[in-house]
Amino acid sequence: PPFSITKLAPVSATITRPKLGDYINTREEFQWRCDDIFGWLKEEKLSVTVDRVFPMEDVAQGHIFIESGQTKGKILFQW
């Protein structure tokens, strides 16, 4: 059903749908950025906090957890 995004204003919420093409224009730039990110991970200049991993059969429980606001890092769904 249609949803008025003005309903989000009181809680400063936003809706976005970024896609890779908005940020990366060429295959070479994609490779360069991947090399940077994975290099930073390897050198421990960048860290990723994974809060929980849910199996795909528990995807509903994972979404309930996300919506609860209790997350302390990334939530992953594993096949």
Order of alpha helices (4+ residues) and beta strands (2+ residues): alpha-beta-alpha-beta
